[in-house]
Amino acid sequence: MDESRRIAERVQRRLRKNQDVQAAQILGEYHPGEVATAIRALEAPEQLRLLRLMGGGEAAAVVRHMNLNDLAGLVKTLNDHDLMGLIEYLPSDEIPQIVDRLGGTQATRIAERIHGITPTGIPSWRFDAGTAGRTMRVGVWAISEDDTVGHAIEYVRSRDAYGQTSMLFVVDSHRHLLGVIPITALLGLAPTVPLRLIQTQRTVRVGPGASHREVARLALQYSLQAVPVVDANGCFLGSLIADDVFSILRDELANRI
């Protein structure tokens, strides 16, 4: 029995006993490339389960060692929710190829929900690699300045929290970014209070062409939980959240070692 098969069987036994922590510990003993080879023998739901157990950094490292055919085969077996979970770990340069292989309505849905169509009509993966435009999350919460605290709370409650930050971005009727509001700031306020009265007026922002290094610098300098991305007219396109900034810093560190 080769090493990859032995790893897969060890992990699979743990998963069948619902010993998720032990399964993750086994994978931690091996190089991401070895893990990527080993999990090819597992069913798609088990592969995704293991990626989630490993945590963002380790899972991303494993996914980067998976070849495109393996990734394409994996994504075709997943529903939209699980597919979005996997795309979180994909190298940004491979996202368009993976989505193109899906085809049909699923490709359209995924494109719109994750790295989908920005308000300018440009798919975010068409921005240059290594830029804020390529990495930004399009579906982050944005709400009108004309709304109230009560509406904002209901807005957050009624939407999927996946891939979100703890901030609300406030925009005008033309989607110009006006400010941000920490969700915790809504608590304890009267439901009728207009958002324009409590939004942060001066908001650090970047253009879609900003480098990853610049985004990370601003996030650290100003202790930002999210870095909004706007176009040349100040229209809100999306945002990088804390997880994205952490990934950028991790990659920068790895490149220096």
C-alpha positions in Angstrom: 0.0 0.0 0.0 1.4 3.4 -1.0 1.8 6.2 1.5 -1.1 8.3 0.1 -3.5 5.4 0.3 -2.4 4.7 3.9 -3.0 8.3 4.9 -6.5 8.3 3.3 -7.5 5.1 5.1 -6.3 6.4 8.5 -8.3 9.6 8.0 -11.3 7.8 6.7 -11.5 5.6 9.7 -11.5 8.6 12.0 -14.2 10.3 10.0 -16.5 7.3 10.1 -16.2 7.4 13.9 -16.9 11.1 13.9 -13.4 11.7 15.3 -12.9 14.9 13.4 -10.2 16.3 15.7 -8.1 13.2 15.4 -8.6 13.2 11.6 -7.3 16.7 11.4 -4.3 15.8 13.6 -3.3 13.0 11.2 -3.3 15.4 8.3 -1.2 17.8 10.3 1.6 15.3 10.3 2.1 15.5 6.5 3.1 18.1 3.9 0.1 19.8 2.1 1.2 18.1 -1.1 1.0 14.7 0.5 -2.4 15.5 1.9 -3.7 16.7 -1.5 -2.6 13.4 -3.1 -4.1 11.4 -0.3 -7.6 12.9 -0.2 -8.1 12.2 -3.9 -9.2 8.7 -2.7 -12.0 10.1 -0.6 -15.5 11.0 -1.6 -16.1 14.7 -2.3 -18.1 15.4 0.9 -15.2 13.9 2.9 -12.7 16.0 1.1 -14.6 19.2 1.9 -15.1 18.1 5.5 -11.4 17.7 5.9 -10.6 21.1 4.3 -12.9 22.7 6.9 -11.3 20.8 9.7 -7.8 22.0 8.7 -8.6 25.7 9.0 -8.2 28.4 6.3 -4.4 28.5 6.0 -3.7 24.8 6.0 -6.7 24.1 3.7 -5.6 26.8 1.2 -2.1 25.2 1.1 -3.7 21.7 0.4 -5.9 23.1 -2.3 -3.0 24.8 -4.0 -1.4 21.4 -4.4 -4.5 19.8 -6.0 -4.5 19.7 -9.8 -7.2 21.4 -11.8 -8.8 18.2 -12.9 -9.2 17.0 -9.3 -10.7 20.4 -8.3 -13.0 20.4 -11.2 -14.2 16.9 -10.4 -14.7 17.9 -6.8 -16.7 21.0 -7.5 -19.1 19.3 -9.8 -20.3 17.0 -7.0 -21.1 19.8 -4.6 -24.2 21.9 -4.0 -24.0 25.7 -4.1 -23.4 26.1 -0.3 -20.6 23.5 -0.2 -19.1 24.8 -3.4 -18.9 28.3 -1.9 -17.0 26.8 1.0 -14.5 25.2 -1.3 -14.0 28.3 -3.4 -12.9 30.2 -0.3 -9.7 28.1 -0.5 -9.0 28.3 -4.2 -6.1 30.2 -5.7 -7.7 33.3 -7.3 -6.1 32.5 -10.6 -7.9 29.2 -10.8 -11.4 30.5 -9.9 -12.4 31.4 -13.5 -11.2 28.1 -14.8 -13.2 26.2 -12.2 -16.3 28.2 -12.7 -16.1 27.8 -16.4 -16.0 24.1 -16.0 -19.2 24.1 -14.0 -21.2 25.4 -16.9 -25.0 26.2 -16.9 -26.9 28.0 -14.2 -24.7 26.8 -11.4 -21.7 28.6 -12.9 -23.8 31.8 -13.1 -25.0 31.5 -9.5 -21.6 30.9 -8.2 -20.1 33.8 -10.2 -22.7 36.2 -8.8 -22.4 35.0 -5.2 -18.7 34.8 -4.6 -16.4 36.4 -7.2 -19.3 37.4 -9.3 -20.3 40.5 -11.1 -19.5 43.8 -9.6 -21.8 46.8 -9.8 -19.7 47.9 -12.8 -20.5 44.7 -14.6 -16.9 43.5 -14.5 -16.3 40.0 -13.1 -13.8 40.5 -10.2 -11.5 37.7 -11.5 -10.9 39.9 -14.6 -8.9 42.3 -12.5 -5.1 41.7 -12.3 -3.9 39.0 -10.0 -2.5 40.3 -6.7 -4.9 43.3 -6.6 -7.8 44.2 -4.4 -10.2 43.9 -7.3 -9.3 40.2 -7.9 -9.5 39.3 -4.2 -12.4 41.4 -3.0 -15.7 39.8 -2.0 -18.6 41.2 -4.0 -21.5 40.1 -1.9 -20.7 41.9 1.3 -23.4 43.7 3.1 -24.2 47.2 1.8 -27.2 49.2 2.8 -28.7 52.6 1.9 -28.1 55.7 3.9 -31.9 56.3 3.9 -32.5 53.1 5.9 -33.0 53.0 9.7 -31.4 51.0 12.5 -34.4 48.7 12.6 -34.2 47.9 8.9 -30.4 47.3 9.1 -30.9 44.8 11.9 -33.6 43.0 10.0 -31.3 43.1 6.9 -28.5 41.3 8.7 -30.8 38.8 10.3 -32.3 37.8 7.0 -29.1 37.2 5.1 -26.4 34.5 4.9 -23.5 35.5 7.2 -21.0 33.4 5.1 -18.0 35.4 4.1 -19.2 38.6 5.8 -17.5 40.9 8.3 -18.9 42.6 11.3 -19.4 45.9 9.4 -22.2 47.3 7.3 -21.2 49.5 4.3 -23.4 52.5 3.8 -24.1 53.7 0.2 -26.2 56.3 -1.5 -28.7 55.7 -4.3 -25.9 55.6 -6.8 -24.0 53.1 -4.7 -21.3 55.7 -3.7 -19.6 54.5 -0.5 -20.5 57.0 2.3 -19.3 55.2 5.4 -19.4 52.1 7.5 -21.2 51.0 10.7 -20.1 48.3 13.1 -23.0 45.9 13.5 -22.6 46.1 17.3 -23.2 49.9 17.1 -26.8 49.1 16.1 -27.6 47.4 19.4 -29.4 49.6 21.9 -30.3 52.3 19.4 -33.9 53.2 18.6 -35.1 51.4 15.5 -36.1 54.7 13.9 -32.6 56.2 14.0 -31.4 57.0 10.4 -28.2 55.2 9.5 -26.7 58.5 8.1 -26.6 59.8 11.6 -24.4 57.0 13.0 -22.2 56.0 10.0 -18.5 56.7 10.1 -18.0 59.5 7.7 -14.3 59.1 6.9 -13.6 55.6 5.6 -10.3 54.2 4.4 -10.8 52.7 0.9 -8.8 51.4 -2.0 -9.3 51.1 -5.7 -9.5 47.7 -7.5 -6.0 48.1 -8.8 -4.5 48.5 -5.3 -1.9 45.8 -4.5 -2.3 43.2 -1.8 0.6 44.7 0.0 -1.1 48.1 0.1 -4.4 46.6 1.4 -2.5 44.8 4.2 -0.6 47.9 5.1 -3.8 50.0 5.4 -5.5 47.2 7.4 -2.7 47.1 9.9 -2.1 50.8 10.1 -5.8 51.6 10.8 -6.8 48.4 12.6 -9.5 47.7 10.0 -11.8 44.7 10.1 -12.5 45.2 6.4 -11.1 47.3 3.5 -13.7 48.5 1.0 -12.9 48.7 -2.7 -14.4 51.5 -4.8 -14.1 52.4 -8.5 -12.8 55.7 -9.9 -16.2 57.4 -9.1 -16.3 56.2 -5.5 -18.9 53.5 -6.2 -18.7 50.6 -3.8 -17.5 47.4 -5.6 -16.8 45.0 -2.7 -14.5 44.5 0.2 -11.6 42.5 1.6 -12.3 41.2 5.1 -9.9 40.3 7.9 -9.5 36.7 6.7 -8.4 38.0 3.3 -5.9 40.3 4.9 -4.5 37.4 7.0 -4.1 35.3 3.9 -2.2 38.1 2.2 0.1 38.5 5.1 0.7 34.7 5.3 1.6 34.6 1.6 3.9 37.6 2.0 5.7 35.8 4.9 5.9 32.5 3.0 7.5 34.3 0.0 10.2 35.8 2.3 11.2 32.5 3.8 
